[in-house]
């Protein structure tokens, strides 16, 4: 399912309207994936079935981690 979702050609050939979803008894929450399919963690994004992090997401998390480590080091040195 993840591979099919990442295939850009499916977005060009397939479109579902809200009206057709409601007519078939579905809601948008039942059709579209939730954020829980992607673990925003550098160490656990490889788990099977989850969407892997993009390069930009990985870089942002690494920068965030570096800022946190610098802050912790500064706190420890100020003690």
N, C-alpha and C positions, 0 to 999 in steps of 0.2 A: 504494500500500500504506500509506503514511504517513497519507493522508487517511482511509482506511478504518479504520486503527488509532485515529485520533483521534475517530472517530464514536462517541459514548457509547452510542447505541442498539445497536451490535453487541455490547456487553457485556451488554446486557439480554436479547438474543435468542439468543445463541450461547455455548455452554459446552462445553469439551473437558475430559474427565477424564483423569487420568494413565493410568488403566487403558485407555481407548480409544486413547490415544497409543501405549502399549506394544503393544497388540493389533494396531495397524496398522504396527508396525515403526519407530516414531519415538521419539525421546527429547525431553525438555523443551528441551534445548539446541538442537535442530534447529528447534523451533517458535517459541520466544520470541526476540525481538530481543536483540541484545547491546548493551552500552553504547557500542560503537564506532559506532553509528548517530547518535550525538549528539556533536559536537565541543564540548567545554566551553571555548570560546575566544571572546572578544568579536569577534575579527576574522575568524574562519573558520567561523562557525556558519551562514552563508548558502549553503554549498556544496550543490548540487542532490543530492537523495537522502538528505540528512541531516535529522534532526529538529531544528527550530529551538529555540533556548533559550526558556524561559518567562520572564516578566517577573521572577519571583523569582530565577531562576538568573542572569539578566542583572544584576540589582541586586547579588547576592552577589559575582559576578565583578568588578563595578565597584568595590565596597567593598574587595575583596581587592587589586585593582590600586592603589587609592588608598593603602592601608596600605603596600604595597610601595614606592610612589613616595616616601612620607614617610620611610620607613626609609632609602632610598638617599640622599635629600636630607640627612638627618641625618648619615649616614656621611660624605658628601662635605664637609659643613660642619665636621665634627669633625677633618678632616685638617688 
